[in-house]
Amino acid sequence: MHALDKWLRNNSISRKTFSTKLNISIATLSRYLSGNRIPKQEIMQRIIYLTDGKINPSNFYIIKNNNSSSSFKNYKNDHLLGIENLKEDEISSLLNRADEIIKENRLEPKVNQKYNGKTLVNLFFEDSTRTKTSFELAAKRLGIDVINMQIETSSIRKGESLLDTAMTLNAMQPDILVIRHSLSGTPHLLANKVNCGVINAGDGQHEHPTQALLDALAIRRRKKQIKGLKIAICGDIAHSRVARSNIKLLITMGAKVNLIAPSTLMAEGLSYYGANTFSNFKEGLNDVDIVMILRLQRERMQGSYIPSAKEYFKFYGLDREKLSFAKSDALVMHPGPINRGVEIDSELADDINRTLILEQVELGVAIRMSVIEHLIHNLEFKK
Amino acid sequence: MIKAKNNSKLVFKNARIIDPCSGFDNLGDLIIEDRVIKDFGVNLLKNHIPDDAQIIDCERHILCPGFIDLGANIGEPGEEFKENINTASDAALASGITSIVCMPNTDPVIDQIPIIQYIEKRAKETNGVKIYPSAAITKNLEGTQLTEMGLLLEAGAILFSEANKVISNTKVMKQALTYAKNFDATIMISPQDPDLSKNGVMNGGALANRLGLPGIPKVAEIIQIERDLRLLESTGGKLHFINITTNDAIIAILNAKNKGLNVTCSTAPHYFSLDETAVDEWKTFAKVFPPLREYEDKEAIYKAIVEDKIDIISSHHTPQDQDSKRLPFEQAEFGIIGFETLFPISLDLHTNGKMKLINLIDKLTYEPAKLLNLNTGKIKINAPADLTLIDINTPYQLILENMNSKSKNSLFDEYNVKGRILCTVVDGRIVYSEPSFEYN
């Protein structure tokens, strides 16, 4: 039952009386109560006034589980541009909502009209299958219209069109803009120019916040909590946005983080966040609960970073023998797509008892639904 | 604001005249006649005031040689939408700058006589700041084939530079130093190892990693300097390093000077007043080449100027229009405008750094004049009357909108400073006067 319905009953006010006070039809009120529509700003203000603030905007965004109505309150931003500067309770808010979404079975296809009429634009300046599809699916599960824009890599070289593209999109008044770009800081640049919520789906070598969130969700679901865990992140730390977001998130949530990479692929200064660095794989894996393997970009496999894929696998590729240095119940994660036999042993990658790789993909949809809900909620609240 | 006045006689009275060349620092008067300094000194006007002259009461403000700026970008030819010689001249004169050396990385590159002639023609038309073109060391700045140094010098090139590039081929650099020696020409290098700085957009290190930006490590500077100093040691000749940003560089250059090598160096105000944290969250106005370094380097550069280990301060004026800066950080152009902030920002070396004012002015006037072999940058009888009058006491605010440069890419917007230029004189002509300064 909707919180407002409950309040009406407790105060012995009929729907008809209340709708008259709001100057709306009883049918409209019913739509609010069924979650099919969200009150406009002036009506929202009337409701808050008439109920003495007992009913507030958050009651209209979370329908099923009223216990969780607090979860939205902790994430106040209009955008999700990175993990940096997020606090523990903000991250928890995003994770908790994703958990609820899974519990509510919302990942199953069903008609959900709560967000009907909202629009999400996927603006991808870089190739992506997983992330783009995941965002698309998340939006569609929420009943949001999705527009996919794949901008040819060649034309972004010119650069000039970027802000123009953003302004054009902004004029179409989308609610959420999901952006991936090969240059760091691009989502921040756009966020300053557009009126909608911006989600960073990966920018250069900077951040990939939804990946880190889904990784955290996967870890939390398996290990109950992140706090106190020892987590190793292995591979191309220097060029990885996934690593940066994960380091920040896991340390914020109270985990200990070991970074393992050959020195040429290690980034100076990431110990700033409190991570330990190792160039010896076995030492770095000692006693860890989670081993996160990063993808090694093909262009780094030759040249001055590492001499060859073969040498890399020998010293930094995860196989069962190296994994034995971690805790006996240690789990393996990988953001995908996998280079089998380069960063991870092929057979180990397929071992569902040890790896979370497919689970990560699945949880990605839930996390992105949670992020989208949060942003829309915050934007509506602001209006 | 350039006021074309053709009074052949000008008298500056009651000024604190500072001339680093002679060490003169006293209240006095100065007479200009026929484009040159006729006379100056204490109580000069006591007995005789020339009645046909325009008299300017300086109210004890500082009168010193006009500044000489090394390595400015003035937009012509090729980037007139960012700056042109007129706007550059206006901006320079409003900054007390009377001579500028412009960089060769124009489009087309200054590597041939007609381009030097073109700039000289445009400078003459503008009739404002004195412009001395530098020429490229190698054709098209490609680092392989030397330019016609002798002919270019004859045409008016003041020195040879590769702008922001270096000559990565060691043999070509050796030849350049050796060949330039024939003409006693100066080679000017902005030292950053090209391989280490390739693709880099800010100082390499922790902050760059956090922002996900490719860095230019500090070691890129010292490696280039040490190689070039080794070459200079074997070839002889005159070498100037522009835009020094690190402490290691200062030490290496100092050692070379002690060895007797003919080497000098300069830096720009942003390198001793700002550090990499100005990049903040991908603020492209803070994208300069070489990059803003760490706090320690900023402090070291500041200290080195005060201790006279850096010879010259130059503006590193690099105008960039909005479209060149309103881009993702990696795509944005390098550069910051520097004319109108040159003196106000540098004055901090005097007010807070306890540097003697005459020593500070030396680094903006006589030192660059010595490097360039110019008969200006000093207050001397019969020297060209290139002067500037400065109020160093009244605080004011730098306002980007009010700057004369065509592009407004400065990080010093709304900075509270002192050191306002009241009046600028080129060849005995008042070419700029601050609107509130009434000299009549």
Boltz contact constraints between the chains, C-beta under 6 A:
constraints:
  - contact:
      token1: [A, 159]
      token2: [B, 327]
      max_distance: 6.0
  - contact:
      token1: [A, 159]
      token2: [B, 331]
      max_distance: 6.0
  - contact:
      token1: [A, 183]
      token2: [B, 328]
      max_distance: 6.0
  - contact:
      token1: [A, 183]
      token2: [B, 330]
      max_distance: 6.0
  - contact:
      token1: [A, 184]
      token2: [B, 211]
      max_distance: 6.0
  - contact:
      token1: [A, 184]
      token2: [B, 212]
      max_distance: 6.0
  - contact:
      token1: [A, 184]
      token2: [B, 213]
      max_distance: 6.0
  - contact:
      token1: [A, 185]
      token2: [B, 282]
      max_distance: 6.0
  - contact:
      token1: [A, 185]
      token2: [B, 328]
      max_distance: 6.0
  - contact:
      token1: [A, 185]
      token2: [B, 329]
      max_distance: 6.0
  - contact:
      token1: [A, 186]
      token2: [B, 328]
      max_distance: 6.0
  - contact:
      token1: [A, 188]
      token2: [B, 281]
      max_distance: 6.0
  - contact:
      token1: [A, 204]
      token2: [B, 212]
      max_distance: 6.0
  - contact:
      token1: [A, 205]
      token2: [B, 212]
      max_distance: 6.0
  - contact:
      token1: [A, 206]
      token2: [B, 212]
      max_distance: 6.0
  - contact:
      token1: [A, 267]
      token2: [B, 209]
      max_distance: 6.0
  - contact:
      token1: [A, 269]
      token2: [B, 205]
      max_distance: 6.0
  - contact:
      token1: [A, 269]
      token2: [B, 206]
      max_distance: 6.0
  - contact:
      token1: [A, 269]
      token2: [B, 209]
      max_distance: 6.0
  - contact:
      token1: [A, 270]
      token2: [B, 209]
      max_distance: 6.0
  - contact:
      token1: [A, 272]
      token2: [B, 206]
      max_distance: 6.0
